[in-house]
Amino acid sequence: LYRGKVGLDAAEAQHLMDGLDWQGAVKDIRASVNWLKANGSQK
């Protein structure tokens, strides 16, 4: 979701979250769910 960036403390994590592309994040999560379903995940 954060394109490889990691928040090492609360302030940095908040900064990353504030700049999150929510539409892109939802798209990434949907694609991940679809991949898991297509590759045999039961949950």
Backbone torsions as a table, in degrees:
resi	resn	phi	psi	omega
1	LEU	NA	-32.3	-176.6
2	TYR	-104.8	13.4	175.3
3	ARG	55.5	46.6	174.8
4	GLY	88.4	-6.8	179.9
5	LYS	-84.6	147.1	-178.4
6	VAL	-130.2	131.5	174.4
7	GLY	-83.7	116.4	-176.8
8	LEU	-86.7	-14.4	175.1
9	ASP	-143.5	173.4	-174.4
10	ALA	-61.3	-39.5	-178.5
11	ALA	-66.0	-42.5	179.3
12	GLU	-67.7	-40.1	177.5
13	ALA	-62.6	-40.9	178.3
14	GLN	-63.7	-40.7	178.6
15	HIS	-61.5	-43.4	178.1
16	LEU	-63.4	-43.0	-178.7
17	MET	-66.9	-37.4	178.5
18	ASP	-62.4	-31.6	-178.4
19	GLY	-96.3	8.6	-176.4
20	LEU	-65.8	133.7	173.2
21	ASP	-81.9	96.4	-172.7
22	TRP	-63.9	-39.8	178.2
23	GLN	-63.4	-42.8	178.1
24	GLY	-65.8	-38.0	179.6
25	ALA	-64.7	-43.8	178.6
26	VAL	-62.9	-40.8	178.1
27	LYS	-62.0	-43.8	178.3
28	ASP	-61.9	-43.4	-178.9
29	ILE	-65.9	-42.7	177.9
30	ARG	-61.2	-43.0	178.9
31	ALA	-63.3	-38.7	178.4
32	SER	-65.2	-43.1	178.5
33	VAL	-62.5	-45.1	179.2
34	ASN	-61.3	-40.3	178.3
35	TRP	-63.9	-44.6	179.6
36	LEU	-60.9	-44.8	179.0
37	LYS	-62.2	-41.9	-178.3
38	ALA	-69.6	-19.5	-176.9
39	ASN	-111.6	25.7	168.0
40	GLY	92.1	8.0	178.1
41	SER	-66.5	135.1	-178.3
42	GLN	-90.7	-10.7	-177.8
43	LYS	-113.3	NA	NA
